[in-house]
Amino acid sequence: MQIVNLELWRKLHNQNIFNFENFKFHLDNNLSLSESAFRIGSESWFQMINEARQLWENNALDVGEDDLFFLQSDLGQRDFFNGTEVWLDVPFPLEDLHEAEYRGRKVSLNKPFRTPGGPRKFGVYTKNESGKVVMVRFGQPGMRIRNDDPKRSKSFRARHGCDNPGPKWKARYWSCNVARYRKLLGIKSSSPW
């Protein structure tokens, strides 16, 4: 991202339409719009996007493809929805996408957990092929995960077909990928299968 028309930059800055301070910080530190120094959704973030858009629309700014995505959208602009002024095209945190309802209660999707006293060692809520939230249980209770031994690891992967573990709503997928979630599950070994 770089200024290509310095004269226009000064002219727009002197008109006090924007003060360009938020955008200038990104320019001085060679940051793209996607590497925002501001919290996404904050006033400063919206102001920075609008400042960059003003320069880009006046051909004073050259941007890459990633930044072009922000500038060609309605991001940072406001409109009214049901009588309330709202920001347009605001991205929302991906954590919101991972919440679902299972048997009347809120659950987190694709975050495995231990199931003490359950029929299996671990469980995870995920969506099946039809989009319904299901609980997948996996792991043999009483058995230790010994994936730090290469021979055992190779044998486990072959026995479970971990080269093609299948979809997330099957126990095999989670058994083959349990090492990815070792911190969530309290597994000591850091070795992958």
N, CA and C of each residue as an Amber inpcrd file, in Angstrom:
protein
   579
   0.8560000  -1.1570000   0.0000000   0.0000000   0.0000000   0.0000000
   0.9070000   1.2270000   0.0000000   0.7010000   2.1120000  -0.9610000
   1.5340000   3.3130000  -1.0060000   0.7750000   4.4710000  -1.6440000
   1.1500000   5.6790000  -1.2290000   0.5610000   6.8960000  -1.7970000
   1.1780000   7.1010000  -3.1770000   0.3400000   7.2740000  -4.1970000
   0.8440000   7.4850000  -5.5470000   0.6390000   8.9270000  -6.0070000
  -0.1900000   9.6840000  -5.3080000  -0.4300000  11.0790000  -5.6570000
  -0.2970000  11.9090000  -4.3820000   0.9260000  12.3300000  -4.0970000
   1.2240000  13.0650000  -2.8670000   0.5100000  14.4110000  -2.8240000
   0.3620000  15.0640000  -3.9760000  -0.3100000  16.3660000  -4.0350000
  -1.7770000  16.2370000  -3.6180000  -2.4500000  15.2210000  -4.1180000
  -3.8470000  14.9930000  -3.7470000  -3.9600000  14.6120000  -2.2770000
  -3.0110000  13.8420000  -1.7840000  -2.9830000  13.4860000  -0.3620000
  -2.9710000  14.7450000   0.4950000  -2.1000000  15.6900000   0.1660000
  -2.0100000  16.9420000   0.9320000  -3.2890000  17.7600000   0.8100000
  -3.8640000  17.7840000  -0.3990000  -5.0910000  18.5540000  -0.6310000
  -6.2370000  18.0110000   0.2210000  -6.4320000  16.6930000   0.2080000
  -7.4960000  16.0840000   1.0020000  -7.2460000  16.2670000   2.4930000
  -5.9930000  16.1880000   2.8880000  -5.6390000  16.3700000   4.2950000
  -5.9420000  17.8050000   4.7380000  -5.6690000  18.7840000   3.8900000
  -5.9010000  20.1880000   4.2270000  -7.3850000  20.5520000   4.2190000
  -8.2180000  19.7840000   3.5060000  -9.6550000  20.0590000   3.4820000
 -10.3370000  19.6240000   4.7770000  -9.5980000  18.9100000   5.6220000
 -10.1130000  18.4300000   6.9110000 -11.3530000  17.5540000   6.7790000
 -11.5300000  16.8840000   5.6380000 -12.6040000  15.9040000   5.5190000
 -12.2480000  14.7230000   6.4190000 -11.0070000  14.2940000   6.3290000
 -10.4600000  13.2720000   7.2080000  -9.1440000  13.8090000   7.7320000
  -8.7790000  13.3920000   8.9320000  -7.4640000  13.8260000   9.4100000
  -6.3750000  12.8280000   9.0280000  -6.7480000  11.6410000   8.5690000
  -5.8380000  10.6230000   8.0560000  -4.8190000  10.1230000   9.0710000
  -5.0400000  10.4180000  10.3570000  -4.0770000   9.9750000  11.3670000
  -4.0750000   8.4540000  11.5050000  -5.2560000   7.8550000  11.5230000
  -5.3180000   6.3930000  11.6730000  -4.7090000   5.6950000  10.4660000
  -5.0200000   6.1960000   9.2850000  -4.4650000   5.6000000   8.0760000
  -2.9640000   5.8670000   7.9860000  -2.5510000   7.0590000   8.3720000
  -1.1330000   7.4270000   8.3060000  -0.2880000   6.4840000   9.1630000
  -0.8180000   6.0650000  10.3100000  -0.1030000   5.1210000  11.1580000
   0.1980000   3.8420000  10.3770000  -0.7840000   3.3290000   9.6340000
  -0.5860000   2.1090000   8.8440000   0.4200000   2.3350000   7.7260000
   0.3350000   3.4990000   7.1180000   1.2470000   3.8340000   6.0280000
   2.6840000   3.9390000   6.5380000   2.8740000   4.6350000   7.6680000
   4.2080000   4.8190000   8.2390000   4.8290000   3.4940000   8.6920000
   3.9870000   2.5630000   9.1480000   4.4820000   1.2820000   9.6550000
   4.3750000   0.1550000   8.6360000   4.0540000   0.5220000   7.3990000
   3.9640000  -0.4410000   6.3020000   3.0180000  -1.5980000   6.6280000
   1.8340000  -1.2620000   7.1650000   0.8260000  -2.2570000   7.4980000
  -0.2830000  -2.2300000   6.4590000  -0.7700000  -3.3910000   6.0840000
  -1.9240000  -3.4330000   5.1860000  -3.1810000  -3.2210000   6.0140000
  -4.3000000  -3.0050000   5.3530000  -5.5590000  -2.8060000   6.0630000
  -5.9720000  -4.0630000   6.8130000  -5.5900000  -5.2190000   6.2880000
  -5.9450000  -6.4680000   6.9510000  -5.0880000  -6.7210000   8.1930000
  -3.9800000  -6.0210000   8.3250000  -3.1190000  -6.1350000   9.5090000
  -3.3990000  -4.9600000  10.4440000  -4.6400000  -4.7350000  10.7310000
  -5.0550000  -3.5530000  11.4630000  -4.4270000  -3.4510000  12.8450000
  -3.9700000  -2.2570000  13.1750000  -3.4760000  -1.9780000  14.5120000
  -4.6270000  -1.6590000  15.4440000  -5.8100000  -1.5090000  14.8830000
  -6.9960000  -1.1610000  15.6670000  -7.9030000  -2.3740000  15.8160000
  -8.6450000  -2.3800000  16.9110000  -9.5910000  -3.4710000  17.1490000
 -10.6580000  -3.4500000  16.0620000 -10.8990000  -4.5870000  15.4400000
 -11.8980000  -4.6730000  14.3780000 -13.2560000  -4.3050000  14.9450000
 -13.9190000  -3.3750000  14.2760000 -15.2270000  -2.9040000  14.7170000
 -15.1650000  -1.6370000  15.5470000 -13.9520000  -1.1540000  15.8700000
 -13.8330000   0.0690000  16.6630000 -13.9850000   1.2880000  15.7510000
 -14.2550000   2.4340000  16.3640000 -14.3830000   3.6830000  15.6060000
 -13.1020000   3.9800000  14.8260000 -11.9570000   3.7520000  15.4510000
 -10.6720000   4.0090000  14.7810000 -10.4850000   3.1110000  13.5730000
 -10.9210000   1.8690000  13.6870000 -10.7970000   0.9350000  12.5660000
 -11.6560000   1.3880000  11.3990000 -12.9240000   1.7590000  11.6780000
 -13.8020000   2.2530000  10.6160000 -13.2490000   3.5250000   9.9970000
 -12.7120000   4.4050000  10.8330000 -12.1500000   5.6620000  10.3250000
 -10.9620000   5.3720000   9.4000000 -10.1200000   4.4340000   9.7800000
  -8.9670000   4.0870000   8.9440000  -9.4190000   3.5440000   7.5890000
 -10.4350000   2.6740000   7.5870000 -10.9480000   2.1220000   6.3260000
 -11.5020000   3.2430000   5.4490000 -12.2720000   4.1500000   6.0530000
 -12.8570000   5.2590000   5.2890000 -11.7920000   6.2070000   4.7550000
 -10.7470000   6.4420000   5.5380000  -9.6500000   7.2920000   5.0820000
  -8.9520000   6.6540000   3.8810000  -8.6800000   5.3760000   3.9660000
  -8.0250000   4.6700000   2.8510000  -8.9340000   4.6650000   1.6240000
 -10.2400000   4.4510000   1.8300000 -11.1790000   4.4390000   0.7030000
 -11.2160000   5.8000000   0.0110000 -11.2090000   6.8960000   0.7840000
 -11.2220000   8.2520000   0.2240000 -10.0160000   8.4670000  -0.6890000
  -8.8590000   8.0360000  -0.2330000  -7.6440000   8.1840000  -1.0450000
  -7.6950000   7.2810000  -2.2740000  -8.1520000   6.0600000  -2.1000000
  -8.2060000   5.1070000  -3.2120000  -9.1850000   5.5740000  -4.2810000
 -10.3560000   6.0770000  -3.8740000 -11.3520000   6.5520000  -4.8340000
 -10.8710000   7.7710000  -5.6110000  -9.9450000   8.5310000  -5.0200000
  -9.3820000   9.7000000  -5.6920000  -8.0600000   9.3790000  -6.3870000
  -7.7750000   8.0920000  -6.5560000  -6.5590000   7.6280000  -7.2450000
  -5.2750000   8.1450000  -6.6120000  -5.2930000   8.3190000  -5.3040000
  -4.0940000   8.7620000  -4.5980000  -3.4170000   7.6090000  -3.8720000
  -4.0270000   6.4210000  -3.9260000  -3.5080000   5.2880000  -3.1800000
  -3.4980000   4.0450000  -4.0500000  -2.3790000   3.3260000  -4.0050000
  -2.2480000   2.0580000  -4.7090000  -2.2780000   0.9550000  -3.6540000
  -3.1760000  -0.0230000  -3.8320000  -3.3350000  -1.0830000  -2.8250000
  -3.2340000  -2.4630000  -3.4700000  -2.9660000  -3.4510000  -2.6430000
  -2.9260000  -4.8370000  -3.0890000  -4.3220000  -5.4430000  -3.1000000
  -4.4110000  -6.6860000  -3.5270000  -5.7030000  -7.3680000  -3.6490000
  -6.4140000  -7.5320000  -2.3110000  -5.6500000  -7.8310000  -1.2550000
  -6.2620000  -8.0120000   0.0650000  -6.9370000  -6.7310000   0.5450000
  -6.2530000  -5.6090000   0.3730000  -6.8230000  -4.3310000   0.8020000
  -7.9660000  -3.9000000  -0.1010000  -7.8950000  -4.2770000  -1.3560000
  -8.9500000  -3.9330000  -2.3090000 -10.2940000  -4.5080000  -1.8720000
 -10.2600000  -5.6760000  -1.2560000 -11.4840000  -6.3050000  -0.7440000
 -12.2070000  -5.3700000   0.2260000 -11.4550000  -4.7500000   1.1420000
 -12.0480000  -3.8300000   2.1100000 -12.5900000  -2.5820000   1.4310000
 -11.8360000  -2.0510000   0.4880000 -12.1740000  -0.7650000  -0.1050000
 -13.3420000  -0.8450000  -1.0790000 -13.5610000  -1.9920000  -1.6910000
 -14.6670000  -2.1370000  -2.6330000 -15.9820000  -2.5010000  -1.9410000
 -15.9380000  -2.7700000  -0.6510000 -17.1530000  -3.1280000   0.0910000
 -17.7730000  -1.8670000   0.7020000 -18.8540000  -2.0510000   1.4310000
 -19.5020000  -0.9490000   2.1460000 -18.9820000  -0.8350000   3.5660000
 -17.9130000  -1.5140000   3.8720000 -17.3360000  -1.5060000   5.1980000
 -17.0260000  -0.0800000   5.6340000 -17.4160000   0.2610000   6.8410000
 -17.1450000   1.5950000   7.3650000 -18.2310000   2.6020000   7.0580000
 -19.2210000   2.2080000   6.3000000 -20.3300000   3.1130000   5.9940000
 -21.5130000   2.7280000   6.8740000 -22.4000000   3.6970000   7.1060000
 -23.5350000   3.4640000   7.9990000 -24.8450000   3.5480000   7.2380000
 -25.8380000   2.8530000   7.8010000 -27.1930000   2.9180000   7.2520000
 -28.1550000   2.5910000   8.3920000 -29.4380000   2.7310000   8.1390000
 -30.4300000   2.4480000   9.1700000 -31.0750000   1.0900000   8.9180000
 -31.2070000   0.3260000   9.9920000 -31.8640000  -0.9760000   9.9480000
 -32.8130000  -1.0560000  11.1350000 -34.0940000  -1.2300000  10.8490000
 -35.1230000  -1.2510000  11.8990000 -35.0300000  -0.0470000  12.8280000
 -34.7540000   1.1260000  12.2420000 -34.7020000   2.3550000  13.0230000
 -33.4150000   2.5840000  13.7810000 -32.4550000   1.6990000  13.6320000
 -31.1840000   1.8270000  14.3250000 -30.0640000   2.0120000  13.3160000
 -29.1800000   2.9710000  13.5920000 -28.0380000   3.1800000  12.7090000
 -27.0190000   2.0670000  12.9510000 -26.5870000   1.3990000  11.8680000
 -25.6550000   0.2740000  11.9700000 -24.5170000   0.4520000  10.9670000
 -23.3930000  -0.1910000  11.2760000 -22.2720000  -0.2390000  10.3390000
 -22.5580000  -1.3130000   9.3080000 -22.1590000  -1.0800000   8.0790000
 -22.3720000  -2.0550000   7.0100000 -21.1460000  -2.9320000   6.8180000
 -21.3750000  -4.1500000   6.3760000 -20.3150000  -5.1210000   6.0420000
 -19.3040000  -5.3430000   7.1630000 -19.7610000  -5.3330000   8.3940000
 -18.8580000  -5.5350000   9.5220000 -18.6380000  -7.0230000   9.7190000
 -17.3890000  -7.4780000   9.6880000 -17.1370000  -8.8920000   9.9570000
 -17.3830000  -9.1830000  11.4330000 -17.7570000 -10.4010000  11.7460000
 -17.9990000 -10.7840000  13.1270000 -17.0180000 -11.8810000  13.4890000
 -16.7230000 -11.9990000  14.7760000 -15.7330000 -13.0000000  15.1930000
 -16.1720000 -14.4110000  14.8280000 -15.2040000 -15.2200000  14.4330000
 -15.5050000 -16.5900000  14.0480000 -16.0120000 -17.4230000  15.2130000
 -15.7050000 -16.9960000  16.4500000 -16.2050000 -17.7510000  17.5970000
 -17.7200000 -17.8220000  17.5630000 -18.3750000 -16.7680000  17.0440000
 -19.8300000 -16.7670000  16.9830000 -20.3470000 -17.8920000  16.0950000
 -19.5670000 -18.2660000  15.1080000 -19.9840000 -19.3360000  14.2160000
 -19.8850000 -20.7030000  14.8780000 -19.1380000 -20.7880000  15.9570000
 -18.9080000 -22.0680000  16.6060000 -19.9020000 -22.3520000  17.7230000
 -20.8620000 -21.4590000  17.9200000 -21.8730000 -21.7110000  18.9300000
 -23.0860000 -22.3430000  18.2840000 -23.6570000 -23.3020000  18.9820000
 -24.8340000 -23.9880000  18.4630000 -25.6810000 -24.4410000  19.6450000
 -26.8020000 -25.0680000  19.3440000 -27.6760000 -25.5660000  20.3890000
 -27.8190000 -27.0780000  20.2360000 -27.6310000 -27.7720000  21.3440000
 -27.7570000 -29.2310000  21.3680000 -28.6740000 -29.5920000  22.5340000
 -29.8050000 -30.1780000  22.2090000 -30.8000000 -30.5680000  23.2100000
 -31.1510000 -29.4150000  24.1530000 -31.3350000 -28.2320000  23.5690000
 -31.8100000 -27.0890000  24.3360000 -30.7640000 -26.2910000  25.0790000
 -29.4820000 -26.6200000  24.9160000 -28.4620000 -25.8220000  25.5870000
 -27.3780000 -25.4070000  24.6090000 -26.7470000 -24.2690000  24.9040000
 -25.6910000 -23.7410000  24.0480000 -24.4290000 -24.5720000  24.2050000
 -23.8140000 -24.9100000  23.0790000 -22.5700000 -25.6790000  23.0830000
 -21.5990000 -25.0630000  22.0870000 -20.3270000 -25.3400000  22.2730000
 -19.2950000 -24.9000000  21.3360000 -19.0150000 -26.0300000  20.3630000
 -18.9640000 -25.7000000  19.0840000 -18.7070000 -26.7070000  18.0610000
 -17.2130000 -26.9390000  17.8760000 -16.8610000 -28.1750000  17.5950000
 -15.5020000 -28.5800000  17.2220000 -14.4520000 -28.2710000  18.2850000
 -14.8550000 -28.3080000  19.5630000 -13.9240000 -28.1460000  20.6730000
 -14.0620000 -29.3770000  21.5630000 -13.1830000 -30.3510000  21.3980000
 -13.2990000 -31.5850000  22.1800000 -13.1320000 -31.3400000  23.6790000
 -13.7200000 -32.2250000  24.4730000 -13.6560000 -32.1170000  25.9230000
 -13.6160000 -33.5300000  26.5090000 -13.1760000 -33.6170000  27.7500000
 -13.1530000 -34.9100000  28.4470000 -14.5560000 -35.2220000  28.9430000
 -14.8880000 -36.5160000  28.9690000 -16.1970000 -36.9560000  29.4710000
 -15.9810000 -37.8980000  30.6480000 -15.7420000 -37.3440000  31.8430000
 -15.4980000 -38.2120000  32.9970000 -16.7370000 -39.0460000  33.3180000
 -16.5320000 -40.3150000  33.4900000 -17.6280000 -41.2170000  33.8100000
 -18.4980000 -41.5730000  32.6150000 -18.1450000 -41.0750000  31.4290000
 -18.9400000 -41.3560000  30.2410000 -18.5350000 -42.6590000  29.5740000
 -19.2810000 -43.0430000  28.5510000 -18.9540000 -44.2920000  27.8570000
 -17.6660000 -44.1980000  27.0360000 -17.2070000 -42.9940000  26.7640000
 -15.9550000 -42.7830000  26.0470000 -15.1170000 -41.7580000  26.7880000
 -13.8540000 -41.6430000  26.4050000 -12.9260000 -40.7680000  27.1020000
 -13.1520000 -39.2920000  26.7550000 -13.4760000 -39.0240000  25.5020000
 -13.6390000 -37.6510000  25.0330000 -14.9750000 -37.5030000  24.3080000
 -15.3860000 -36.2540000  24.1440000 -16.5840000 -35.9520000  23.3770000
 -16.3970000 -34.6270000  22.6560000 -17.1910000 -34.3960000  21.6330000
 -17.1320000 -33.1390000  20.8860000 -18.4950000 -32.9300000  20.2280000
 -18.9220000 -31.6700000  20.1810000 -20.1460000 -31.3380000  19.4620000
 -19.7500000 -30.8540000  18.0750000 -20.4140000 -31.3670000  17.0660000
 -20.1320000 -30.9750000  15.6940000 -21.4140000 -31.1210000  14.8800000
 -21.3760000 -30.6630000  13.6470000 -22.5460000 -30.7880000  12.7830000
 -22.3570000 -31.9680000  11.8380000 -23.4430000 -32.7150000  11.6270000
 -23.3620000 -33.8400000  10.7020000 -23.6530000 -33.3710000   9.2770000
 -23.7420000 -34.3120000   8.3470000 -23.9030000 -33.9690000   6.9290000
 -25.1710000 -33.1790000   6.6410000 -26.2120000 -33.3330000   7.4740000
 -27.4630000 -32.6030000   7.2480000 -27.5020000 -31.2810000   8.0060000
 -26.4380000 -30.9650000   8.7570000 -26.3730000 -29.7010000   9.4760000
 -26.8900000 -29.7720000  10.9010000 -27.2850000 -30.9430000  11.3420000
 -27.7910000 -31.1220000  12.7080000 -26.6040000 -31.2490000  13.6690000
 -26.7180000 -30.6200000  14.8460000 -25.6610000 -30.7140000  15.8500000
 -25.7340000 -32.0820000  16.5190000 -24.5990000 -32.7760000  16.5390000
 -24.5170000 -34.0990000  17.1520000 -23.3300000 -34.1240000  18.1130000
 -23.3980000 -35.0370000  19.0840000 -22.2670000 -35.2410000  19.9810000
 -21.5440000 -36.5110000  19.5400000 -20.2590000 -36.3780000  19.3010000
 -19.4330000 -37.5200000  18.9000000 -18.5580000 -37.8750000  20.0960000
 -18.6100000 -39.1310000  20.5100000 -17.7630000 -39.6080000  21.6040000
 -16.6650000 -40.4830000  21.0050000 -15.4730000 -40.3550000  21.5710000
 -14.3560000 -41.1440000  21.0470000 -13.3320000 -41.3720000  22.1480000
 -12.4820000 -42.3570000  21.9560000 -11.4160000 -42.6770000  22.9010000
 -11.8460000 -43.7300000  23.9060000 -10.9910000 -44.6980000  24.1200000
 -11.2780000 -45.7860000  25.0630000 -10.9240000 -45.3490000  26.4770000
 -11.9070000 -45.3530000  27.4080000 -11.5850000 -44.9840000  28.7950000
 -10.5720000 -45.9600000  29.3830000  -9.7000000 -45.4460000  30.2080000
  -8.7000000 -46.3050000  30.8520000  -7.4510000 -46.5290000  30.0130000
  -7.4710000 -46.1570000  28.7440000  -6.2970000 -46.3370000  27.8810000
  -5.5290000 -45.0160000  27.8050000  -4.2170000 -45.1100000  27.9010000
  -3.3840000 -43.9140000  27.7830000  -3.1110000 -43.6240000  26.3200000
  -2.9000000 -42.3450000  25.9990000  -2.5050000 -41.9630000  24.6400000
  -0.9890000 -42.0080000  24.5950000  -0.4670000 -42.9700000  23.8800000
   0.9910000 -43.1680000  23.8180000   1.4880000 -42.8880000  22.4030000
   1.3090000 -41.6690000  21.9860000   1.7210000 -41.3300000  20.6290000
   3.1530000 -40.8120000  20.5520000   3.9150000 -40.9230000  21.6420000
   5.3170000 -40.5130000  21.5980000   6.2360000 -41.6350000  21.1230000
   5.7010000 -42.8370000  20.9800000   6.4490000 -43.9740000  20.4550000
   6.1350000 -44.1040000  18.9580000   7.1340000 -43.9410000  18.0820000
   6.8850000 -43.9800000  16.6350000   6.2310000 -45.2730000  16.1450000
   6.6010000 -46.4200000  16.7260000   6.0130000 -47.6910000  16.2890000
   4.5230000 -47.7520000  16.6440000   4.1880000 -47.3470000  17.8480000
   2.7860000 -47.3470000  18.2670000   1.9850000 -46.3400000  17.4560000
   2.6090000 -45.2260000  17.1990000   1.9540000 -44.1830000  16.4130000
   1.6220000 -44.6770000  15.0060000   2.5860000 -45.3230000  14.3860000
   2.3980000 -45.8530000  13.0370000   1.3180000 -46.9280000  13.0250000
   1.3250000 -47.7720000  14.0250000   0.3320000 -48.8400000  14.1260000
  -1.0790000 -48.2520000  14.3210000  -1.1920000 -47.2440000  15.1770000
  -2.4970000 -46.6150000  15.4180000  -3.0310000 -45.9800000  14.1340000
  -2.1700000 -45.2480000  13.4320000  -2.5900000 -44.5780000  12.1910000
  -3.0360000 -45.5860000  11.1450000  -2.3410000 -46.6960000  11.0470000
  -2.7190000 -47.7360000  10.0760000  -4.0290000 -48.4120000  10.4870000
  -4.1650000 -48.7240000  11.7600000  -5.3580000 -49.4060000  12.2670000
  -6.6140000 -48.5560000  12.1070000  -6.4820000 -47.2480000  12.2980000
  -7.6400000 -46.3530000  12.2310000  -7.8160000 -45.6830000  10.8680000
  -6.9000000 -45.9030000   9.9520000  -7.0080000 -45.2900000   8.6310000
  -6.9020000 -43.7720000   8.6980000  -5.9210000 -43.2800000   9.4290000
  -5.7920000 -41.8430000   9.6620000  -5.3270000 -41.0510000   8.4360000
  -4.8960000 -41.7320000   7.3920000  -4.5430000 -41.0070000   6.1690000
  -5.7780000 -40.4160000   5.5220000  -6.9260000 -41.0070000   5.7710000
  -8.2080000 -40.5000000   5.2950000  -9.2160000 -40.6640000   6.4410000
  -9.2100000 -39.7210000   7.4140000 -10.0030000 -39.9230000   8.6270000
 -11.5020000 -39.7380000   8.4720000 -11.9420000 -39.2600000   7.3390000
 -13.3820000 -39.1060000   7.1370000 -13.9140000 -37.7800000   7.6720000
 -15.2350000 -37.6540000   7.7620000 -15.8390000 -36.3890000   8.1590000
 -15.7770000 -36.1460000   9.6690000 -16.0150000 -34.9090000  10.0750000
 -15.9200000 -34.5290000  11.4810000 -16.9890000 -35.1590000  12.3620000
 -18.0460000 -35.6610000  11.7770000 -19.0910000 -36.2490000  12.6180000
 -18.8510000 -37.7360000  12.8930000 -17.6530000 -38.2130000  12.5750000
 -17.2740000 -39.5960000  12.8600000 -16.1720000 -39.6100000  13.9200000
 -16.2110000 -40.5850000  14.8150000 -15.2310000 -40.6930000  15.9010000
 -13.8070000 -40.8640000  15.3700000 -13.6840000 -41.5360000  14.2270000
 -12.3400000 -41.7720000  13.6650000 -11.6230000 -40.4570000  13.3770000
 -12.3380000 -39.4700000  12.8670000 -11.7320000 -38.1670000  12.5700000
 -11.0890000 -37.5880000  13.8330000 -11.8390000 -37.6030000  14.9260000
 -11.3590000 -36.9920000  16.1670000 -10.2680000 -37.8320000  16.8060000
 -10.3560000 -39.1420000  16.7060000  -9.3050000 -39.9990000  17.2600000
  -7.9870000 -39.7690000  16.5290000  -8.0660000 -39.6130000  15.2290000
  -6.8520000 -39.4020000  14.4350000  -6.2510000 -38.0180000  14.6610000
  -7.0740000 -37.0520000  15.0490000  -6.6040000 -35.6750000  15.2080000
  -6.5530000 -35.2250000  16.6640000  -6.5650000 -36.1590000  17.5910000
  -6.6200000 -35.8090000  19.0120000  -5.3970000 -34.9900000  19.4490000
  -4.2410000 -35.2060000  18.8420000  -3.0360000 -34.4800000  19.2510000
  -3.1510000 -32.9850000  18.9660000  -3.9700000 -32.5900000  17.9940000
  -4.1690000 -31.1610000  17.7010000  -4.8200000 -30.4360000  18.8700000
  -5.5900000 -31.1850000  19.6460000  -6.3820000 -30.5870000  20.7160000
  -5.8380000 -30.9630000  22.0900000  -4.5420000 -31.2310000  22.1630000
  -3.9570000 -31.7340000  23.4070000  -4.1170000 -30.7490000  24.5580000
  -4.0550000 -29.4570000  24.2890000  -4.2010000 -28.4790000  25.3750000
  -5.6320000 -28.4740000  25.9090000  -6.6150000 -28.5590000  25.0230000
  -8.0050000 -28.6080000  25.4550000  -8.3040000 -29.8650000  26.2670000
  -7.6560000 -30.9650000  25.9110000  -7.9560000 -32.2560000  26.5100000
  -7.0230000 -32.6300000  27.6570000  -5.9920000 -31.8290000  27.8770000
  -5.0550000 -32.1190000  28.9740000  -4.1350000 -33.2780000  28.6670000
  -3.7900000 -33.4580000  27.3950000  -2.8760000 -34.5360000  26.9990000
  -1.4480000 -34.0340000  27.1090000  -0.5890000 -34.7920000  27.7500000
   0.7900000 -34.3450000  27.9920000   1.6810000 -34.4520000  26.7680000
   1.5020000 -35.5020000  25.9780000   2.3550000 -35.7210000  24.8170000
   2.0790000 -34.6790000  23.7480000   3.1350000 -34.1270000  23.1710000
   2.9700000 -33.1470000  22.0960000   3.2120000 -33.7680000  20.7200000
   3.4330000 -35.0690000  20.6910000   3.6950000 -35.7460000  19.4160000
   2.3890000 -35.9660000  18.6500000   2.4010000 -35.7200000  17.3440000
   1.2150000 -36.0340000  16.5470000   1.1700000 -37.5370000  16.2860000
   0.0370000 -38.0280000  15.8700000  -0.0430000 -39.4430000  15.5330000
   0.8090000 -39.6440000  14.3140000
